[in-house]
Amino acid sequence: MLTFPFLAKSAPAAQPVRPAEAPADDGHSAAKTSANWQKYGTPILVLLLAAAVLVTITRNWNSWEGGHVEQVTDDAYVRGDLTPLSTKVAGIVRNVDVSDYQQVHKGDLLVQLEDNDYQAEVAQASAGVESARAAIENNLRQRQLQDARIQRALAGIDEARSQIVAAQAGKDAADANLVRAREERNRQQGLYQTHSTTQQNLEQAVAAEGSLAGQYASSNAELTQAGTALRSSELAAEAERREKSVLESEDMQLAADLHAKQAGLVAAQVNLGYTKIFAPSDGSVGERQVRPGQLVSPGTEVIPFVDRTRWVQANYKETQITNVRVGDDAEIRVDEYPGQVIHGKVIEIAPASGSQVSLLPPDNATGNYTKVVQRIPVKIALDDSELTRKLRPGLSVIATVHTRQ
């Protein structure tokens, strides 16, 4: 049997592995693997997570945010119509009939100015209107009188025409009688020359001719006078008609003057009404700005008025209103009343972002551009409730809109 010395020498060193030493080697390997994982795996996971977040933010963040069924914002406030009530006319304050922060109803008297001057202006304007009406009535009576004068002139024309007819008839009769008298005179002259008649008959014929010639001249004069009277009556009628036309034109002027006086009366009454300031609707007033005896000028603020109607203006980010529509239901949580919810509906969405309608809109024409998510005002009407009536404009709220996808 062949033997190898070097194997024989090393044999004692190569001892069989004992069962107790095997678990020790496995634990060492597991610890080494865990250390390698912690060293390389954790950074890899962090890098993968960062890459996923980056992709989500840059590509799908807007759609993910706009796709929510509930859109929530805390950039929301209670709003109401706040009206600074001012004077329209100058005057001295007579009474302030409300106290600070008082509840008022529509038509309640808030502030009254001294109105003696304005009442005098109304009385003066009213007298002017009465005077204008009296002038119109007087013009009407003048036109009626003028109509009577025209009728009288027309009657004179008719009378003159009748006189012309009568004078013409008298002239014709006198002419016929004169012709017969001349023939009789001629006949008597012929008879007298033949001594067939007496001197007396000839003289009577000559006298009759002369008398009829006078009558004819008188009839002719009467006809001429009747013609002159007709022309005079016609001229008088024409003058009366023109006078009536003048009165009629004055009537239009007087009517215009009456309208002007009535407008002046209305203006005076309006100015008188401005001496009293009433509540425009149900609501409440703020702090009084004037006191009795104070002289105010047009435009002086006397007291602020807050209408009772309340709504919420929620300024949503542009990425949130993707699915927001008019008519969507909303829930309002007011900071002043924690744990209570007011329901409402979206009634309006602003046509432009808040920055565009601000007093100083941003101008990016210089090139210094930084993209900022814009806010879009959304108006939410509130359901009428006891809590809604307690709200004050300016309160902070959290608005939640339930979109209809």
DRENKE-305244 format. One line per 10 residues: number of its first residue (from 1); for each residue z, x, y of C-alpha. Coordinates in nm, 4 decimals. Layout:
<kolvos>
NUM> Z X Y  ...
</kolvos>
This chain:
<kolvos>
1> 0.0000 0.0000 0.0000  -0.1056 0.1447 0.3315  0.1394 0.1575 0.6126  0.1017 0.2208 0.9839  0.3846 0.4159 1.1370  0.3385 0.2841 1.4868  0.3618 -0.0673 1.3561  0.6681 0.0172 1.1684  0.8299 0.1564 1.4774  0.7420 -0.1364 1.6942
11> 0.8293 -0.4008 1.4438  1.1954 -0.4120 1.5325  1.1068 -0.4740 1.8984  0.8843 -0.7732 1.8195  1.1488 -1.0256 1.7552  1.0614 -1.3847 1.6775  1.0978 -1.6273 1.9663  1.4203 -1.8061 1.9569  1.4221 -2.1812 2.0002  1.6680 -2.1617 2.2894
21> 1.4362 -1.9473 2.5091  1.1334 -2.1898 2.5074  1.2773 -2.4510 2.7559  1.3527 -2.1727 3.0014  0.9824 -2.0780 3.0210  0.8750 -2.4457 3.0718  1.1161 -2.4957 3.3624  0.9874 -2.1882 3.5344  0.6281 -2.3131 3.5061  0.7172 -2.6596 3.6408
31> 0.8979 -2.5080 3.9368  0.5993 -2.2877 4.0071  0.3602 -2.5864 3.9921  0.5837 -2.7917 4.2303  0.5970 -2.5083 4.4759  0.2190 -2.4778 4.4677  0.1843 -2.8524 4.5276  0.4213 -2.8461 4.8220  0.2399 -2.5486 4.9634  -0.1145 -2.6888 4.9428
41> -0.0930 -3.0627 4.8687  0.1169 -3.1740 5.1632  -0.1138 -3.0252 5.4301  -0.4101 -3.1761 5.2491  -0.2514 -3.5225 5.2571  -0.1628 -3.4818 5.6246  -0.5190 -3.3822 5.7033  -0.6587 -3.6772 5.5088  -0.4192 -3.9177 5.6822  -0.5073 -3.7769 6.0242
51> -0.8760 -3.8088 5.9439  -0.8261 -4.1722 5.8383  -0.6310 -4.2506 6.1557  -0.8961 -4.0795 6.3683  -1.1778 -4.2730 6.2043  -0.9851 -4.5991 6.2449  -0.9134 -4.5368 6.6109  -1.2630 -4.4218 6.7032  -1.4651 -4.6681 6.4995  -1.2771 -4.9772 6.3843
61> -0.9737 -5.0027 6.6098  -1.1248 -5.2526 6.8550  -1.2581 -5.4817 6.5835  -0.9305 -5.4559 6.3959  -0.7299 -5.5427 6.7085  -0.9656 -5.8209 6.8211  -0.9748 -5.9757 6.4756  -0.6087 -6.0730 6.4716  -0.5430 -6.4437 6.4423  -0.2519 -6.4136 6.6828
71> -0.3070 -6.2274 7.0062  0.0156 -6.1291 7.1769  0.0825 -5.9768 7.5162  0.3894 -5.9238 7.7294  0.1794 -5.8718 8.0419  0.2184 -6.2389 8.1278  0.3956 -6.4306 8.3989  0.4744 -6.7858 8.4994  0.2566 -6.8957 8.7892  0.2646 -7.1857 9.0341
81> 0.0944 -7.2852 9.3579  0.2917 -7.1163 9.6336  0.1790 -7.2496 9.9720  0.3128 -7.1212 10.3031  0.3249 -7.4341 10.5192  0.2286 -7.3503 10.8782  0.1870 -7.5249 11.2100  -0.1510 -7.6324 11.3442  -0.0372 -7.7009 11.7013  0.2057 -7.5381 11.9386
91> 0.5385 -7.6979 12.0170  0.9154 -7.6859 11.9970  1.0825 -7.7598 11.6645  1.2765 -8.0859 11.6852  1.4123 -8.1155 11.3307  1.4079 -7.9290 11.0004  1.4838 -8.2049 10.7524  1.5275 -7.9927 10.4374  1.7555 -7.7128 10.3265  1.6640 -7.3909 10.1507
101> 1.5307 -7.4285 9.7935  1.5523 -7.8090 9.8041  1.3554 -8.0290 9.5660  1.1129 -8.2548 9.7531  0.8627 -8.5278 9.6722  0.5119 -8.5820 9.8000  0.5152 -8.7159 10.1552  0.8713 -8.6104 10.2399  0.9113 -8.4987 10.6017  0.9962 -8.1288 10.6145
111> 0.9625 -8.0184 10.9775  0.8991 -8.2156 11.2972  0.7930 -8.0802 11.6379  0.8454 -8.2358 11.9796  0.5575 -8.4799 12.0233  0.5942 -8.6189 12.3759  0.2938 -8.4252 12.5062  0.0791 -8.5313 12.2154  0.1814 -8.8969 12.2481  0.0767 -8.8811 12.6140
121> -0.2586 -8.7366 12.5097  -0.3010 -9.0206 12.2617  -0.2194 -9.2774 12.5322  -0.4644 -9.1146 12.7720  -0.7371 -9.1059 12.5090  -0.6662 -9.4692 12.4196  -0.7013 -9.5665 12.7862  -1.0312 -9.3818 12.7982  -1.1539 -9.5805 12.4997  -1.0530 -9.9085 12.6647
131> -1.2292 -9.8026 12.9840  -1.5467 -9.7225 12.7927  -1.5327 -10.0595 12.6181  -1.4841 -10.2346 12.9555  -1.7869 -10.0503 13.0922  -1.9931 -10.1703 12.7960  -1.8718 -10.5260 12.8515  -1.9555 -10.5029 13.2219  -2.3010 -10.3731 13.1372  -2.3468 -10.6678 12.9015
141> -2.2543 -10.9110 13.1796  -2.4953 -10.7306 13.4146  -2.7762 -10.7660 13.1641  -2.6980 -11.1341 13.1209  -2.7058 -11.1765 13.4982  -3.0307 -10.9848 13.5070  -3.1761 -11.2187 13.2445  -3.0879 -11.5096 13.4745  -3.2600 -11.3347 13.7652  -3.5669 -11.2765 13.5511
151> -3.5731 -11.6435 13.4560  -3.5441 -11.7374 13.8227  -3.8326 -11.5056 13.9100  -4.0402 -11.6562 13.6296  -3.9583 -12.0031 13.7625  -4.0741 -11.8883 14.1071  -4.3997 -11.7735 13.9513  -4.4497 -12.1121 13.7914  -4.3671 -12.2865 14.1221  -4.6083 -12.0627 14.3119
161> -4.8803 -12.1378 14.0609  -4.8135 -12.5117 14.1051  -4.8309 -12.4695 14.4802  -5.1618 -12.2896 14.4431  -5.2972 -12.5738 14.2352  -5.1744 -12.8310 14.4891  -5.3059 -12.6264 14.7828  -5.6399 -12.5860 14.6113  -5.6592 -12.9605 14.5499  -5.5665 -13.0290 14.9165
171> -5.8258 -12.7791 15.0319  -6.0919 -12.9392 14.8141  -6.0040 -13.2852 14.9489  -6.0015 -13.1613 15.3076  -6.3363 -12.9915 15.2494  -6.4884 -13.3142 15.1164  -6.3474 -13.5145 15.4079  -6.4754 -13.2546 15.6530  -6.8228 -13.2745 15.5019  -6.8232 -13.6527 15.5398
181> -6.6904 -13.6292 15.8944  -6.9670 -13.3867 15.9925  -7.2276 -13.6136 15.8441  -7.0788 -13.9090 16.0337  -7.0791 -13.7098 16.3595  -7.4399 -13.6099 16.3070  -7.5319 -13.9679 16.2341  -7.3493 -14.0932 16.5445  -7.5192 -13.8305 16.7578  -7.8614 -13.9490 16.6314
191> -7.7750 -14.3089 16.6987  -7.6393 -14.2228 17.0416  -7.9647 -14.0500 17.1346  -8.1600 -14.3643 17.0387  -7.9000 -14.5727 17.2249  -7.8112 -14.7413 16.8950  -7.4384 -14.6707 16.9241  -7.1803 -14.6366 17.1925  -7.0267 -14.3286 17.3467  -6.6936 -14.4314 17.2031
201> -6.8171 -14.4248 16.8436  -6.9628 -14.0780 16.8978  -6.6389 -13.9507 17.0418  -6.4431 -14.0982 16.7506  -6.6747 -13.9219 16.5044  -6.6326 -13.5891 16.6861  -6.2539 -13.6342 16.6948  -6.2443 -13.7197 16.3226  -6.4486 -13.4099 16.2447  -6.2128 -13.1918 16.4435
211> -5.9056 -13.3428 16.2780  -6.0483 -13.2890 15.9282  -6.1494 -12.9334 16.0201  -5.7849 -12.8714 16.1141  -5.6662 -13.0179 15.7845  -5.9071 -12.7962 15.5974  -5.7797 -12.4874 15.7768  -5.4216 -12.5932 15.7040  -5.4994 -12.6459 15.3338  -5.6676 -12.3069 15.3211
221> -5.3590 -12.1484 15.4815  -5.1327 -12.3227 15.2293  -5.3470 -12.1899 14.9451  -5.3221 -11.8378 15.0853  -4.9457 -11.8748 15.1276  -4.9107 -12.0025 14.7692  -5.1064 -11.7013 14.6441  -4.8793 -11.4685 14.8411  -4.5714 -11.6449 14.6976  -4.7126 -11.6013 14.3456
231> -4.7611 -11.2281 14.3959  -4.4129 -11.1996 14.5434  -4.2601 -11.3846 14.2490  -4.4497 -11.1664 14.0027  -4.3289 -10.8493 14.1765  -3.9735 -10.9839 14.1788  -3.9921 -11.0607 13.8059  -4.1231 -10.7113 13.7334  -3.8422 -10.5576 13.9400  -3.5826 -10.7616 13.7548
241> -3.7309 -10.6532 13.4208  -3.7122 -10.2878 13.5233  -3.3548 -10.3345 13.6363  -3.2753 -10.4778 13.2961  -3.4374 -10.1740 13.1315  -3.2130 -9.9503 13.3390  -2.9100 -10.1512 13.2292  -3.0204 -10.1276 12.8679  -3.0531 -9.7489 12.8945  -2.7077 -9.7395 13.0540
251> -2.5800 -9.9411 12.7613  -2.6865 -9.6653 12.5197  -2.5220 -9.4069 12.7425  -2.2062 -9.6141 12.7606  -2.2082 -9.6544 12.3823  -2.2342 -9.2763 12.3442  -1.9505 -9.2339 12.5932  -1.7415 -9.4804 12.3923  -1.8036 -9.2804 12.0737  -1.6994 -8.9627 12.2546
261> -1.3817 -9.1301 12.3821  -1.3073 -9.2618 12.0331  -1.3555 -8.9123 11.8896  -1.1190 -8.7799 12.1547  -0.8665 -9.0443 12.0554  -0.8963 -8.9464 11.6903  -0.8493 -8.5795 11.7829  -0.5408 -8.6658 11.9866  -0.4009 -8.8719 11.6988  -0.4713 -8.5876 11.4573
271> -0.2904 -8.3416 11.6819  -0.0023 -8.5867 11.7054  0.0050 -8.5991 11.3249  0.0213 -8.2195 11.3117  0.3617 -8.2354 11.4800  0.5007 -8.3547 11.1459  0.4761 -8.1360 10.8366  0.5061 -8.3217 10.5064  0.5373 -8.2061 10.1476  0.1845 -8.1961 10.0014
281> 0.3084 -8.2860 9.6519  0.6174 -8.2853 9.4326  0.7878 -7.9502 9.4193  1.0457 -7.7443 9.6014  1.0696 -7.5495 9.9234  1.1742 -7.1932 9.9830  1.3758 -7.0438 10.2642  1.3363 -7.2053 10.6050  1.1547 -6.9859 10.8564  1.2209 -7.1886 11.1731
291> 1.5150 -7.3659 11.3332  1.5454 -7.6571 11.5809  1.4647 -7.5533 11.9359  1.2344 -7.2701 11.8310  0.8955 -7.2469 12.0027  0.6167 -7.2106 11.7488  0.2487 -7.1399 11.7941  -0.0474 -7.2373 11.5746  -0.0286 -7.0507 11.2447  0.3483 -6.9987 11.2451
301> 0.4868 -7.0246 10.8914  0.7680 -7.2799 10.8890  0.8594 -7.2972 10.5207  0.7057 -7.1966 10.1844  0.6301 -7.4729 9.9351  0.6146 -7.4324 9.5576  0.4265 -7.6979 9.3624  0.5927 -7.8396 9.0529  0.2961 -7.7605 8.8282  0.3446 -7.4449 8.6226
311> 0.1140 -7.2375 8.4092  0.1061 -6.8906 8.2565  -0.1332 -6.6132 8.3447  -0.1566 -6.3768 8.0490  -0.3402 -6.0507 8.1126  -0.4901 -5.9640 7.7746  -0.6632 -5.6390 7.6989  -1.0377 -5.6696 7.6724  -1.0163 -5.5780 7.3033  -0.7893 -5.8774 7.2393
321> -1.0053 -6.1611 7.3695  -1.2891 -6.1196 7.1212  -1.2038 -6.4505 6.9540  -0.9988 -6.6167 7.2292  -1.1585 -6.9446 7.3375  -1.0756 -7.2251 7.5763  -0.8690 -7.4836 7.3907  -0.6833 -7.2370 7.1663  -0.3165 -7.3161 7.1101  -0.0596 -7.0862 7.2627
331> 0.3120 -7.0199 7.2378  0.5157 -6.8966 7.5324  0.8518 -6.7216 7.5033  1.0339 -6.6826 7.8325  1.2663 -6.3892 7.8850  1.5078 -6.6098 8.0796  1.5410 -6.8512 7.7866  1.5505 -6.6381 7.4679  1.4864 -6.8168 7.1417  1.3038 -7.1103 7.3028
341> 0.9300 -7.1679 7.2704  0.6962 -7.3580 7.5029  0.3619 -7.4725 7.3669  0.0410 -7.4779 7.5629  -0.3360 -7.4363 7.5527  -0.5856 -7.1921 7.6942  -0.7703 -7.3715 7.9754  -0.9501 -7.0873 8.1542  -1.0607 -6.7313 8.0960  -1.1319 -6.5220 8.4035
351> -1.5001 -6.4353 8.4612  -1.4064 -6.0798 8.5609  -1.1376 -5.8267 8.4882  -0.8342 -5.8003 8.7084  -0.9470 -5.4703 8.8533  -1.2690 -5.6244 8.9844  -1.0904 -5.8942 9.1847  -0.8089 -5.6722 9.3073  -0.7686 -5.5834 9.6726  -0.8729 -5.2237 9.6042
361> -1.1077 -5.2223 9.3026  -1.1576 -4.8848 9.1327  -1.4732 -4.6969 9.2261  -1.6109 -4.4607 8.9635  -1.9111 -4.3507 9.1695  -1.7493 -4.0113 9.2362  -1.7833 -3.9125 8.8726  -1.4085 -3.8834 8.8116  -1.4270 -4.1352 8.5301  -1.1492 -4.2154 8.2858
371> -1.2015 -4.4999 8.0448  -0.9104 -4.7435 8.0627  -0.8782 -5.0649 7.8694  -0.9250 -5.3467 8.1203  -0.7129 -5.6603 8.1472  -0.8694 -6.0091 8.1467  -0.6553 -6.2906 8.2952  -0.6208 -6.5929 8.0667  -0.4783 -6.9141 8.2128  -0.2548 -7.1146 7.9790
381> -0.1499 -7.4686 8.0633  0.1992 -7.5618 7.9482  0.3036 -7.8831 7.7785  0.5284 -8.0977 7.9930  0.8868 -8.0530 7.8802  1.2341 -8.0138 8.0222  1.2110 -7.6378 7.9825  0.8720 -7.6258 8.1564  1.0182 -7.7979 8.4620  1.2893 -7.5312 8.4807
391> 1.0450 -7.2419 8.5026  1.0053 -7.0467 8.8235  0.6884 -6.8675 8.9273  0.7061 -6.4964 8.8575  0.9141 -6.5093 8.5387  0.8112 -6.2686 8.2642  0.6984 -6.4209 7.9352  0.5468 -6.3213 7.6035  0.2253 -6.5134 7.5383  0.0834 -6.5643 7.1906
401> -0.2609 -6.7220 7.1476  -0.3621 -6.8577 6.8061  -0.7341 -6.7928 6.7817  -0.9736 -7.0089 6.5809  -1.1779 -6.7770 6.3651
</kolvos>
